Amino acid sequence: MREIFNLIPKNIQFAGKTILDAGSGEQSLDFLTSQNPLTIYSVSIDAKEVQKNKLKYNSHNNIKFIQSDLTKGSLNKEFDIVFCDYLFAGVEGFSPFKSLDALKNLKASLKSDGTMVIVGLEPLVDAKTL
């Protein structure tokens, strides 16, 4: 598990909560499934990522896998926790200059007493440019 997850404040409790994993991937799902949440909504714009996650985490009956573009609207559901693991770097890759739209939609999906966790903001490096 990535060390950066150790920097999440200990007072944020994931157990028993409904979580939106925005821009979901293997690293975030590994972390979140270890926290005993009630339900995880694993959302990615990338259909291949959604299918890969479905295959790897098919034994977890508390994960719902959704392909959606979070820059174009919310999920019409409220969550206890919105978890964004390097989401905004990914948004810039798929939908340049739409990070603010994604943030507004994520805020609209958060319960009034909910918590948004944003982990990592640096841009992704395209291997072709190295």
Stockholm file with secondary structure:
# STOCKHOLM 1.0

chainA/1-130         MREIFNLIPKNIQFAGKTILDAGSGEQSLDFLTSQNPLTIYSVSIDAKEVQKNKLKYNSHNNIKFIQSDLTKGSLNKEFDIVFCDYLFAGVEGFSPFKSLDALKNLKASLKSDGTMVIVGLEPLVDAKTL
#=GR chainA/1-130 SS CCGGGGGSCTTCCCTTCEEEEETCCHHHHHHHHTTCCSEEEEEESCHHHHHHHHHHTTTCTTEEEEECCTTSCCCSCCEEEEEEESHHHHHHHHSTTCHHHHHHHHHHTEEEEEEEEEECCCCCCCGGGC
#=GC SS_cons         CCGGGGGSCTTCCCTTCEEEEETCCHHHHHHHHTTCCSEEEEEESCHHHHHHHHHHTTTCTTEEEEECCTTSCCCSCCEEEEEEESHHHHHHHHSTTCHHHHHHHHHHTEEEEEEEEEECCCCCCCGGGC
//
